[in-house]
Amino acid sequence: MKRTTTAACGLSLSLVAAALAGCGGGSAGGGGEASYVDGGTFTLAMSSDPGNLDPQMGAGTTLFTVSQFAYDPLVSVDGKTGEIKSGLAKSWDVKDTTITLTLNADITCSDGARMTASDVARNLDFITDPASKSPFTGTFFPAGAKSVADDAAGTVTVTLAKPAPFVLNGLANLPMVCPSGLADRTSLKTATAGTGPYQLTEAAPGDHYTYTVRDGYKWGPDGATTATKGLPKTVVVKVVQNETTAANLLLSGGLNAAQVSGPDADRLAKSGLYSTETPALVGEQWYNHAEGRVTSDVKVRKALTQALDLAQLRKVLTSDQGGAATTLASNEPVACTGDSVSKALPAFDAKAAAALLDEAGWKAGADGKRAKDGKPLSLVFLYQNNNGSAGDAAAELAVQQWKAVGVDATARSQDETTLTSTIFGAGDWDVSWVSLNVSSPDQLVPFLSGPPAPAGTNFAAIANPDYDKAVTAAMAIPGVAGCADWLAAESGLIANADIVPFASKSARTFGKGAEFQTPGLLIPTSIRVLAK
């Protein structure tokens, strides 16, 4: 699981995102009542190419960005209240570990085929099949769940293997694939087969993806349709890796929307452009716990954490516009509010960090560089190229602070697609800055426990028995009643230096010639093209 842009409700590497309806609106500089026009074109920037377009086989923000135009989830979530609302399902009933979903009638796919209850059940079975290796297993849909369809009644009954307190929130993020895509998943790599408001009509990887509106669509989030005045006929999702370029294109009218942060965001705000914003976790440090990596040692992880002035890093990374992280699941609407972070993070203390490295056997030589058994203490540090010059400066600062305690760190900037491939493919890395943005803590469990990558989604290979035990207890408590347990589980991970959340910021999506809604990713059915 969007880039120099932070990803509204997504990641710096938004490995996961939120499917929202009725989200908060935006603000514009001019005021007055908007005038909408039909049949227009809307051009949206994203900072990297999504690669494989199969919507159920990737968790990066760029893939979510394009998938939402062509695919629908079963339910949606109101961005203001957190209330579950309709999607492909018009109603639902949850009783203990049984969920019954009743589909809207006459749902059609982009190729004209009908989407049936059996098709939905096949989607859910694919997600839970271990052979599929979908990153959504355990994230948006519980492992071990069984689904049974009744096509005559239009219902899908899901039986969970164990309690899942936020199961409907997860289903709101799970795109459903149509029969043709289920029959030939290789076709989904470069084309779409969904029930969404748009269908892919042109793909130019690395440059742009063009989507055309579908007439007759009426089963969108909370009943949204494509008959709404102002909805664009054509959507072009354009790859624009450089944030300053995206900002300039917005001002010149070459783009209608882009997520922009840092100095360029200030420039756009002062120009009076329309904008929306949503809180996002933008600074989150992960350590590779895999056997053989120097960061598999808890003392090394704690030392590397204490060696960093996280407050200073936060200031640099967010261009002095961010704040401290409070929870690991921070997408609005947040399921569990509170603070699992502040008391668990260690204070900046370079001397204590050096002492811990000594205890771990990494001794400083005459040149100040540390080694153990003749092996130098060197780190491969990866970060995503989605925060522009601010991200580069923050990464450089982190390297300087690690070198101050004798650690030889090498920083490498990568785009989301490359970074995702590296960490999920068990590649060469020790430390990474990857921000996972989700709304409920259970959605993080597969990333914080379970089989390590590439066999699972636990890309950092975290193995924390206390966290696993706490999760088991929290899962048995319905909804928000278990939030204290979830927050305590997060605090334990942070105190053990398994993960280091250090910065949050309101991600801003700017618009020109159009209006739209966030948080979460920009919602396709909320787009309105303005009269010129």
C-alpha positions in Angstrom: 0.0 0.0 0.0 0.6 8.3 -3.1 4.4 10.1 -3.3 6.1 13.6 -3.1 2.6 13.9 -2.3 1.9 12.1 0.8 -1.2 10.3 -0.2 -4.4 11.4 1.3 -5.3 8.5 3.5 -2.6 6.6 1.8 1.1 6.2 2.4 4.3 7.9 1.7 4.2 4.4 0.5 0.6 4.1 1.1 0.6 0.4 1.3 -3.0 0.6 2.2 -5.7 3.1 1.7 -9.3 3.8 2.7 -12.4 3.5 0.7 -14.5 6.4 1.8 -17.8 8.0 1.0 -19.3 11.3 1.9 -15.9 12.6 2.8 -15.0 16.1 3.9 -15.1 18.8 1.2 -12.5 21.2 0.2 -11.8 24.9 0.2 -11.4 27.3 -2.6 -9.9 30.8 -2.7 -12.6 32.5 -4.7 -15.8 31.6 -2.9 -19.2 31.7 -4.6 -21.4 28.9 -6.0 -19.7 26.5 -8.4 -21.0 25.9 -11.9 -20.5 22.4 -13.1 -20.3 21.1 -16.7 -20.9 17.7 -18.1 -18.6 15.8 -20.5 -15.4 17.3 -19.3 -11.9 15.8 -18.8 -10.2 15.6 -15.4 -6.5 15.0 -15.2 -5.0 13.7 -11.9 -1.3 13.4 -11.1 0.3 10.5 -9.4 4.0 10.3 -8.5 4.9 6.8 -9.8 3.6 4.1 -12.1 1.4 1.4 -10.5 2.9 -1.5 -12.5 0.7 -4.6 -12.5 -2.9 -3.3 -12.5 -4.4 -6.4 -10.8 -6.3 -4.6 -8.0 -6.1 -7.5 -5.6 -2.4 -8.2 -5.9 -0.8 -4.9 -4.7 -1.1 -2.6 -1.8 0.7 0.5 -3.0 -1.1 3.9 -3.2 -0.6 4.3 -6.9 -2.4 1.1 -7.6 -5.2 2.1 -5.2 -5.4 5.5 -7.1 -6.1 3.9 -10.4 -8.1 0.8 -9.2 -10.8 2.9 -7.5 -11.9 4.3 -10.9 -12.7 0.8 -12.3 -13.5 -1.3 -9.3 -16.0 -1.1 -6.4 -15.9 -2.5 -2.8 -18.8 -4.2 -1.2 -19.4 -1.3 1.3 -18.1 2.2 1.9 -17.3 4.3 4.9 -18.5 7.8 5.7 -15.4 9.9 6.0 -16.9 12.2 8.6 -18.8 9.8 10.9 -17.2 6.4 10.2 -20.6 5.0 9.5 -20.7 2.0 7.1 -22.7 2.8 4.0 -23.6 1.0 0.8 -21.4 0.0 -2.1 -22.1 -3.1 -4.2 -24.0 -4.3 -1.2 -27.2 -2.4 -0.3 -27.5 -3.9 3.2 -25.6 -6.1 5.6 -26.1 -7.9 8.8 -23.3 -8.9 11.3 -23.9 -11.5 14.0 -20.9 -12.6 15.9 -18.7 -14.3 13.2 -21.3 -14.3 10.5 -21.8 -11.5 8.0 -24.6 -11.5 5.4 -24.3 -9.0 2.5 -27.2 -8.3 0.2 -26.2 -7.0 -3.2 -27.8 -4.2 -5.2 -29.8 -5.5 -8.2 -28.6 -5.4 -11.8 -24.9 -4.6 -11.1 -23.0 -4.8 -14.4 -19.4 -5.0 -15.3 -17.6 -2.9 -17.9 -18.0 -5.7 -20.4 -21.7 -5.9 -19.8 -21.6 -9.1 -17.7 -23.6 -9.2 -14.5 -21.9 -9.2 -11.1 -23.6 -12.0 -9.1 -23.3 -13.1 -5.5 -21.3 -16.1 -6.7 -18.8 -13.8 -8.3 -18.4 -11.9 -5.1 -17.9 -15.1 -3.2 -15.2 -16.1 -5.7 -13.4 -12.8 -5.1 -13.4 -13.4 -1.4 -12.3 -17.0 -1.8 -9.4 -15.8 -4.0 -8.3 -13.4 -1.3 -8.3 -16.1 1.4 -6.6 -18.7 -0.7 -2.9 -18.9 0.5 -1.9 -19.8 -3.0 -3.1 -16.4 -4.3 -0.6 -14.5 -2.0 -2.8 -11.5 -2.1 -1.6 -8.7 0.3 -5.2 -8.2 1.3 -5.4 -11.5 3.2 -5.7 -10.6 6.9 -5.5 -6.9 6.0 -8.9 -6.2 4.5 -10.4 -9.7 4.7 -9.7 -12.2 7.5 -7.7 -15.3 6.8 -9.7 -18.5 7.0 -13.1 -16.8 6.2 -15.6 -18.9 4.2 -18.0 -17.4 1.8 -21.3 -18.9 0.5 -23.4 -17.3 -2.3 -27.1 -17.4 -2.9 -27.7 -15.9 -6.4 -31.4 -16.1 -6.2 -31.5 -14.0 -3.1 -28.5 -11.9 -4.1 -26.7 -12.6 -0.8 -23.2 -13.6 0.2 -22.8 -15.1 3.7 -19.3 -14.9 5.2 -18.3 -17.1 8.1 -15.2 -16.0 9.9 -12.7 -18.4 11.5 -12.5 -16.1 14.5 -13.8 -12.6 15.5 -12.8 -9.6 13.4 -13.9 -6.4 15.1 -13.6 -4.1 12.1 -14.4 -6.6 9.3 -16.8 -4.1 7.5 -14.1 -1.4 7.5 -11.8 -3.9 5.7 -14.4 -4.8 3.1 -14.7 -1.1 2.3 -11.1 -1.3 1.0 -11.5 -4.5 -1.0 -12.1 -4.1 -4.8 -14.3 -6.7 -6.5 -13.2 -8.2 -9.8 -15.6 -9.2 -12.5 -16.0 -12.7 -14.0 -13.7 -12.2 -17.0 -10.9 -11.0 -14.7 -11.4 -13.9 -12.3 -11.2 -16.3 -15.2 -8.0 -14.8 -16.6 -6.1 -12.8 -14.0 -3.2 -12.2 -16.4 -5.6 -9.9 -18.3 -5.8 -7.7 -15.2 -2.1 -6.7 -15.5 -2.8 -4.2 -18.3 -6.6 -3.9 -18.4 -9.6 -3.6 -16.1 -12.6 -5.8 -15.4 -14.7 -4.1 -12.8 -18.0 -2.7 -11.9 -16.7 0.8 -11.2 -17.8 4.2 -12.5 -15.0 4.2 -15.1 -13.3 1.7 -17.3 -9.7 1.8 -18.6 -9.6 2.7 -22.3 -5.9 3.5 -22.7 -2.7 2.5 -20.8 0.6 4.1 -21.4 2.8 2.7 -18.5 5.1 5.3 -17.1 3.1 8.1 -18.6 -0.7 8.0 -18.2 -3.8 5.9 -17.9 -7.1 7.1 -19.4 -10.5 6.1 -18.1 -13.9 6.6 -19.7 -17.1 7.0 -17.7 -19.7 4.2 -17.7 -23.3 5.1 -18.3 -25.9 3.5 -16.1 -23.7 3.2 -13.0 -25.8 3.7 -9.9 -24.3 1.5 -7.1 -21.4 3.8 -6.0 -20.6 4.8 -2.4 -23.8 5.5 -0.6 -25.8 5.3 -3.9 -23.5 7.5 -6.0 -24.2 7.5 -9.8 -22.5 8.6 -13.0 -25.6 10.6 -14.0 -24.5 13.4 -11.6 -24.0 16.8 -13.2 -20.3 17.7 -13.5 -18.9 14.2 -13.3 -16.1 14.1 -16.0 -16.6 11.9 -19.1 -12.8 11.2 -19.2 -10.2 10.8 -16.4 -6.5 10.9 -17.2 -4.2 9.7 -14.5 -0.8 11.1 -15.3 2.5 10.0 -13.9 4.4 13.1 -12.7 7.3 12.1 -10.5 8.6 15.6 -9.7 6.5 17.5 -7.2 7.5 20.9 -8.5 6.5 19.9 -12.0 3.1 18.8 -10.7 2.7 22.1 -8.9 3.6 24.1 -12.1 1.2 22.0 -14.2 -1.6 22.7 -11.7 -1.0 26.4 -11.9 -0.9 26.4 -15.7 -4.0 24.2 -16.1 -2.1 21.1 -17.3 -3.5 19.2 -14.3 -6.8 19.4 -12.4 -5.6 17.7 -9.2 -2.4 16.7 -7.5 -1.3 15.9 -4.0 1.6 18.3 -3.1 3.6 18.9 0.1 6.4 21.2 1.3 7.2 24.6 -0.2 5.3 23.8 -3.4 2.2 23.3 -1.3 2.6 26.7 0.3 2.9 28.2 -3.1 -0.3 26.5 -4.3 -2.2 27.5 -1.2 -1.2 31.2 -1.7 -2.5 31.0 -5.3 -6.0 30.4 -4.0 -6.4 26.9 -5.5 -9.2 24.6 -4.4 -7.8 22.1 -1.9 -8.7 19.2 0.4 -6.7 17.8 3.2 -6.6 14.8 5.5 -4.2 13.7 8.3 -1.7 11.1 7.3 1.3 9.3 8.9 4.2 10.5 6.8 7.2 9.5 8.9 7.4 5.8 9.9 10.7 4.0 10.3 11.0 0.2 9.8 13.9 -2.2 10.6 14.6 -5.4 8.7 14.4 -8.2 11.4 15.4 -10.9 9.0 18.1 -13.3 10.1 21.5 -12.0 9.2 20.6 -8.4 9.1 22.3 -6.2 11.7 18.9 -4.7 12.6 17.6 -8.1 13.7 19.3 -7.3 17.1 16.9 -5.4 19.3 19.9 -3.5 20.9 20.9 -2.3 17.5 17.4 -1.2 16.6 17.0 0.7 19.9 20.4 2.3 19.4 19.6 3.4 15.9 16.3 4.9 17.2 17.9 6.8 20.1 20.6 8.1 17.8 18.0 10.1 15.9 16.6 13.4 16.9 13.1 12.5 15.8 11.7 15.9 16.5 14.3 17.5 14.2 13.7 14.9 11.6 10.0 15.5 11.7 10.5 19.3 11.3 12.7 18.7 8.2 10.6 16.0 6.6 7.3 18.0 6.9 8.9 21.4 6.2 8.0 22.4 9.7 4.3 21.8 9.0 3.8 18.4 10.7 3.3 17.0 14.2 4.1 14.0 16.2 2.4 10.6 15.4 -0.1 9.4 17.9 -1.3 6.0 16.6 -0.3 3.6 13.9 -3.8 3.6 12.4 -4.4 7.2 11.7 -6.6 7.5 8.6 -9.8 9.3 9.2 -12.3 8.2 10.4 -9.9 6.7 12.9 -11.3 3.5 14.6 -9.2 3.8 17.7 -8.3 7.3 18.9 -5.6 7.9 21.6 -1.9 7.9 21.9 0.1 4.7 21.6 3.3 6.5 20.5 4.6 9.3 22.7 5.4 7.3 25.9 6.8 4.4 23.9 9.3 6.3 21.8 12.8 6.7 23.4 14.2 10.2 23.9 17.1 11.3 21.6 20.3 10.3 23.4 23.4 9.8 21.3 25.5 8.7 24.3 22.9 6.0 25.2 22.8 4.9 21.6 26.6 4.5 21.6 26.5 2.5 24.8 23.9 0.1 23.4 26.0 -0.5 20.3 28.9 -1.2 22.6 26.8 -3.8 24.5 25.8 -5.4 21.2 29.5 -5.9 20.4 29.8 -3.1 17.8 32.9 -1.3 18.9 34.2 2.0 17.6 37.7 2.0 15.9 40.2 4.8 15.8 38.3 6.3 12.9 35.1 6.3 14.9 33.5 3.7 12.7 32.0 0.6 14.4 32.7 -3.0 13.6 32.1 -6.5 15.1 34.3 -9.5 14.4 35.9 -7.5 11.6 32.6 -6.7 10.0 31.7 -2.9 9.7 28.4 -1.7 11.0 26.9 -0.6 7.7 23.2 0.0 6.8 21.2 0.2 3.6 18.6 2.8 4.2 15.7 3.2 1.8 13.2 6.0 1.5 10.5 6.9 -1.0 11.0 9.8 -3.3 7.6 11.2 -2.6 8.5 14.1 -0.3 10.8 16.0 -2.7 13.7 18.0 -1.4 12.3 17.8 2.2 12.5 14.0 2.1 16.0 14.1 0.7 17.1 16.5 3.4 15.5 14.4 6.2 17.2 11.3 4.9 20.5 13.1 4.8 20.0 14.2 8.4 19.3 10.7 9.6 22.5 9.4 7.9 24.5 12.2 9.6 23.1 11.3 13.0 23.8 7.6 12.6 27.3 8.4 11.4 27.8 10.5 14.6 27.6 7.2 16.6 29.8 5.3 14.2 27.2 3.7 11.9 28.0 3.7 8.2 24.6 4.3 6.6 23.9 4.6 2.8 20.6 6.3 1.8 18.9 5.3 -1.4 15.8 7.1 -2.8 13.3 4.9 -4.7 9.9 5.4 -6.2 7.0 3.6 -4.7 6.9 0.7 -7.2 10.6 0.0 -6.8 10.6 0.3 -3.0 7.6 -1.9 -2.7 9.3 -4.5 -4.8 12.5 -4.3 -2.7 10.9 -4.7 0.7 8.2 -7.2 -0.2 10.7 -9.2 -2.3 13.1 -9.7 0.7 15.6 -7.4 -1.0 18.7 -5.7 0.3 17.7 -3.2 3.0 18.2 -2.6 6.7 16.1 0.5 7.4 13.2 2.0 5.4 10.8 4.9 5.7 7.5 3.5 4.6 4.3 5.0 5.9 1.3 2.6 6.2 -1.9 4.6 6.5 -5.0 2.7 7.6 -8.0 3.5 9.7 -8.3 0.5 12.0 -5.5 -1.3 13.8 -6.4 -4.8 12.7 -5.6 -3.9 9.1 -1.9 -3.6 10.2 -1.6 -7.0 11.7 -0.4 -8.9 8.6 2.4 -6.2 8.2 3.5 -6.5 11.8 3.3 -10.3 12.3 3.0 -13.6 10.5 5.0 -15.0 7.6 7.8 -12.6 6.4 8.1 -11.5 2.8 8.1 -12.8 0.2 5.8 -15.5 1.7 3.7 -13.0 3.5 3.1 -9.2 3.9 5.3 -8.9 7.0 8.0 -7.3 5.0 10.1 -6.3 8.0 10.0 -9.9 9.3 8.8 -8.8 12.8 8.3 -11.5 15.3 7.0 -10.1 18.6 5.2 -12.7 20.8 3.8 -10.0 23.1 2.2 -8.2 20.2 0.8 -11.5 18.8 -0.7 -12.2 22.2 -2.2 -8.7 22.6 -3.7 -8.9 19.1 -5.4 -12.2 19.9 -7.0 -10.6 23.0 -8.0 -7.5 21.1 -9.6 -9.4 18.2 -12.0 -11.0 20.6 -13.4 -7.7 21.8 -16.1 -6.1 19.5 -15.3 -2.8 17.8 -14.0 0.2 19.7 -14.5 -1.6 23.0 -11.1 -3.2 22.4 -9.2 0.0 21.5 -7.3 0.2 24.7 -5.9 -3.3 24.0 -5.0 -2.3 20.4 -3.2 0.8 21.5 -1.3 -1.1 24.2 -0.2 -3.6 21.5 1.1 -0.8 19.3 3.0 0.7 22.2 4.8 -2.6 22.8 6.0 -2.7 19.2 7.3 0.9 19.4 9.0 0.4 22.7 10.8 -2.7 21.3 12.0 -0.6 18.3 10.1 -2.8 15.9 8.6 0.3 14.3 9.2 4.0 14.8 6.4 6.4 13.9 7.7 9.9 14.1 5.8 12.3 11.9 2.3 13.1 10.8 1.0 15.8 8.5 -2.2 16.9 6.8 -1.8 15.8 3.2 -3.2 18.4 0.8 -4.7 17.7 -2.6 -5.0 20.8 -4.8 -7.4 21.3 -7.6 -7.9 23.7 -10.5 -10.9 23.7 -12.8 -12.5 21.0 -10.7 -13.7 20.0 -7.2 -13.5 16.7 -5.4 -13.5 15.1 -2.0 -11.0 13.4 0.3 -9.8 12.0 2.8 -8.7 8.6 1.6 -7.8 8.7 -2.0 -9.6 11.2 -4.2 -13.1 9.7 -4.7 -14.0 9.3 -8.3 -17.8 9.9 -7.9 -17.0 13.1 -6.0 -15.3 14.8 -8.9 -17.0 17.8 -10.4 -15.6 19.7 -13.5 -16.1 23.4 -13.2 -17.2 25.7 -16.0 -14.3 27.8 -17.3 
